[in-house]
Amino acid sequence: MRLFLLLSSFLILFSAQAQVKRVEDVMNARYELGRDHAKVPQSFIMQSKLMQIGPDGKKKDSTIYTLRLNCVPGKNVSDGDEYTCVRFTIRTNKGPEVSIPALTNWKYTFKKSANNKDETGQVFGIDHAKFDNITDSNGQKLMTEKLYHTYNAFIDFHALLFFAEKTTQGKGVQDLHYIGDKIVHSSAFSEPPVNLGSQIKEGSVFRNGEITLAFKGLGRINNKSCAILGYDSGESSFTMNMYIMPPGDIITNGSSHYWGDIYKDLQSGWLQLASLNEIVVSETEIKANSSKVHSVVERVIEIKNISGSK
């Protein structure tokens, strides 16, 4: 009996040590995270929630923007990937969800570029004209704020995918090989324009801080083994010059800090889950009456890959 117990203890110890070694092998392995994503169609759902925070610290108004996108990858990287906006909806506070008919089944091609702009200077090639004077399913024209956040949902989506894809210039995910690696991303200190249509004028800009990207570990989402990537924008800021009639010229200056995690499938290279949290503090000056309005907004975004869902 004593011999049996000793043998059992030895086997348990050996099994535990073997398990620890397997874990260490996985944790210390070198990974290649910059491979091009697989040429397999994908489906995503993205929810962006904006919450106004009052001077007393309590959350007030909230708006939820929900975007459903399908992607058909091009045969070659130079072809770009075709995206289809299946449906876009907006829900304000506890009111009913309304859709944006002009965006239903809208197709566009996304191509990589060195500066993330197309030949006309549009960020990620998202067509500004598509958002001119759009209305909701009740026939109501979108106010400037909701119009901008509708457009910006597409920018946010491709920005998070951008962090998970190798860059054409500068450091990117392809430079992360071991768990614990961290880089300053090529998009650090970039200043993408945020003008849109006639109401948000040229010269409006978002100034990124020192954006970092880290290989935080491994996880499992959608039954797929994933690299967990953590990003942080550092101290960012923005300026928006608007003209709204009435009251006329409006200038908003503010600060932003956003951060989150991305789960990237180690085999296909496709994003499986991503999150973004952002705190925005701003001051808006209305030129006509020299008044100033202060605002604190919290944004929470989640993107889910639902390609395997029925």
N, C-alpha and C positions, 0 to 999 in steps of 0.2 A: 504494500500500500504506500509506504514511504517513497519507494522508487517511482511508483506511478504518479504521485503528487509532484515529485521533483521533475519528472519528465513533462508533466502537464505545464508546470510553471515555466520550464525552459521553452516549450513550444509557444506559450502565450507571449513571453518576452521576445522571442525571435520574430513572431508575427508582428508585434508592436514596432520593433526596430525596422522591420522590412517596410511597414506602412509609413513610418517616419521618413525613411530613405526615399520612397516613391514620392512623397509630398515634397521633399527637398529637391528631388530631381526636377519636378514640375516647376517649383518656385525659382530654381536657379537656371532654368533653361533659357536659351536665346530664342526670341520670337521675331518673326518678320510681319510687321503690322501694316506695311505699305503696299501690299499687293493690290492690283486692280480688282474691283469687286466683280463677282461672277455675273455672266450675261444671262441672268435669270430674272423674270418679271417680279416686281415687289409691290406690296400694298402697305400703306401707312395711314395711321390716324393720329392727328396732332391736336392737342387741346391747349389753348393759351388763356389763362385766367388773369385778368387785371383787377386789382382791388385798391380803391382809394382809402387812404388812412387819414383819419381826422386829426386835428391838433391834440385831442385827448388820447390818441394812440389806438382808438377803436376803428375797426374796418367798416367802411360805409358802402358806397356803391361798388358793384362788381359787374364785369362783363366777361363772358366766355366766348371765345372764337374757336370753332371746331372746323378743322380742315381734313378732308379725306383725299388722299393722293394715290394714284397708281403710277408705276414706272415700268417702262419697257426699255431696257438698256440697248444702246446702239451696238452694232456688230464690232465697231472699232471705237477707240477712245475719241478719235477726231470727229466721229459722227455725233457725239453727244447722246444723252438719254432723253427719251420722250416721256414727259409727265402729263398726266391727265388729272385735273381737279374734278373729282367725281361729285363733290358737294361741299359747300361752304355755308356754315350757319353762325348766327350771332344770338346770344341770349343775354339780356340785361337784367340784372338782379334776379328776381324770381318770375320774371315775365316769360311769355312764350318764346320758343326758339323760332327765329326767322331765317330763311335761306337767302342767298344772293344769286338770283337766276342767271345773271351774266357770267358767272364763274362755273356754272354747272357744265361738266364735260369739256371745260376749256383745256386745250392741249398746248403745250409749249416744249421747246427743246432746251435742255440745260447742257452747256458745254463748259469744260474747265478752261480757265484763262489765267495768265500770270497775275493779273491784278483784280480778278473776280468781277470784271466788268465786260460788257459787250462793246462793239465798235461805236455805239452811241453814248457810252458812259453809264449805262443802266446796270446797277449792281446785280450780279448773278444772271444778267440778261432778262430779268423780269420786266415785261413790257408795261411802262407807266400808263400808256393809252388805254389799256384794258380796264383801268380803275377810274377813268373819267366819268363823272356823273352817274355812277352806278346806284341802283336802287335795291331795296330789299323785296321780299316776296309780297309785301303789303303795298308796294308801289312808293314807299317813302325813300327819298333821297338820303344817302348816308351823310351824316354830319362829318366835318373834317377829321375829328379825332377817330371815329369809327372807320372812316375811309382809310386813314393812314394805317391803323392797326390791322385792317383786312389785308392791305398790301404787305405790311411788315410780317405777317404770318408766313408768307412764302419766303421772305428773306431769312427769318429765323430758322425755318426748316432747312434751307440749303446751307446756312451757316453752321448748324450742328453736324450736318453731313460732311461739310468741309473739314471740320476738325478731325473726323474719322478717316478722311482720305489723304493719300500722299499729296504733297504740294509740288507744284511745278517749279517753284523757286523758294529758296530759304528752307528753314527747318520745319518739319511736320511730323506726323505720326510715324513716318518711315525711319525716323531717327530714334525711336523708342524700341529697345530690344530686350531689356531686362526689367522685371518688376522692380519698381522704385525709380526708374529713369524719369527724368524731368527736363523739359526744354522750354526755352522762350520761343513761342510759335512765330512763324513768318508774318502773321497778321498783327503782331504786337505793334502798337503805336500807329496803326493805319487810321485813315480818316475817310471812311466811305461817305458819299453824299447821301442825304436823306430827303432831298427835294422830291416833290410829287405833284404834278399838275400845276395849275395856276395858283392854288392856295398855299402850298408850301414851297417857297421860292428857292431858286438856286442860291448857293452860299450856305444853305442849311447842311450841317455836317455832324457826324458822330465821331468822337475821338477816342479810340481804344487806348487802354493803358498797356501795361506790360502783360500781355496774354501768355499764360503758361499752360502747358499740356503735360500731364503726368500719366505714366503707366502704373495704375494703383494696384492691380491684381487681376484675378480671374473670377468669372462668375458664370452662371448658367441661366439663360433666358430662352424661351421658346424651344427648349430641349437642345440648345446649341451652346457649345463652349465658347465663351466670349472673353475678350480683353476688356477690362474696366479702365476707361480713360477719364481722368478728371481734368477739367479746365477751369481757369480763373482769369477774369478780364483785367484784374488790377484796377487802379483808379481811372475811370473813364468819365467823359463829359460830352456834352452836346450843345448845339445851338440850332434853333429852328426859327426861321424868319417866315412869318405867315401874313397873308392878306385875306381877311374875311369881311365881307360886307353884310351888315355892319359888324363890328365897330371899326374896321380898317386894319392898319398895320399892328401886328402883334409879334413880340420877340420873346422866345422862351430860352432860358439858359438853365442848365442843370448838370447834375452829376449822376453817374450810374456805376453800379458794381454788380456784375453777373457772374455766376459760377454754376457748375453742374457736373454730371457724370454721363458717359456714353458707353454703352455695351456694344462692342463690335465683334461679330461672328468671326472666329479665327479661321474658318474654312472658306466661307463665301465672301468675307470682307464687308458684308452689309450691316448697317446699323440695325440693332434689334430693339433697343430701348435707349431713350435719352431724356435727360431732365435739364431744366434751366430755372434758376432762381435769380431774381433781379430786384434790387431796391433802387428807385429813381426819386431823386429830390430835385425840385425845379422851382424857378421863379418866372412867372409870365408877366410881362409888362404890356399893358394896353396903351398905345401911344395917344389915342384920342383924348383920354381923360387922365393920363399919367398914373393910372392905378396899377397895383401889383397884386398878383395872386400867387400864393405859395401852395405847393402840392407835394405830397409824398405818395408814391404808388409802389405796390409790390406786384411783381409779375411771376407767375409760375407756369412753366410749360412742360408738357410731357409728350414725347413722340413714341408710339408703339408700332413695331413692325407686325402687321397682321396677315402676312402672306400665307400663313398656314391655316388661317381661320376660315370657316365656311360661312 
